């Protein structure tokens, strides 16, 4: 529970918002890369 409160406090600051956006974007592209169909299987 304490970790959730720390994250919400972090999101109130501009640097925290930027950090959260970077982490979310990195996670999105990682998941997209993991589940991507292989284009060439050689």
C-alpha positions as CSV (number, residue, x, y, z in Angstrom):
1,X,0.0,0.0,0.0
2,X,2.8,2.4,0.8
3,X,4.3,1.9,-2.7
4,X,1.0,3.0,-4.3
5,X,1.0,6.2,-2.1
6,X,4.6,6.9,-3.2
7,X,3.7,6.6,-6.8
8,X,0.7,8.9,-6.5
9,X,2.9,11.5,-4.7
10,X,5.5,11.1,-7.5
11,X,2.8,11.8,-10.2
12,X,2.0,15.2,-8.7
13,X,5.4,16.5,-9.8
14,X,6.3,17.2,-13.5
15,X,9.4,15.0,-13.4
16,X,7.3,12.1,-11.9
17,X,4.8,12.4,-14.7
18,X,7.6,12.3,-17.3
19,X,9.1,9.3,-15.6
20,X,5.8,7.5,-15.5
21,X,5.2,8.2,-19.2
22,X,8.6,6.8,-20.1
23,X,8.1,3.7,-18.0
24,X,4.6,3.1,-19.5
25,X,5.9,3.6,-23.1
26,X,8.8,1.2,-22.5
27,X,6.5,-1.4,-21.1
28,X,4.1,-1.0,-24.1
29,X,6.8,-1.4,-26.7
30,X,8.3,-4.3,-24.8
31,X,5.0,-6.2,-24.7
32,X,4.4,-5.3,-28.4
33,X,7.9,-6.6,-29.3
34,X,7.4,-9.8,-27.3
35,X,4.0,-10.7,-28.8
36,X,5.0,-9.6,-32.4
37,X,4.6,-12.1,-35.1
38,X,8.1,-13.2,-36.4
39,X,8.5,-11.7,-39.8
40,X,11.2,-14.1,-41.0
41,X,12.0,-17.5,-39.5
42,X,15.4,-18.3,-41.0
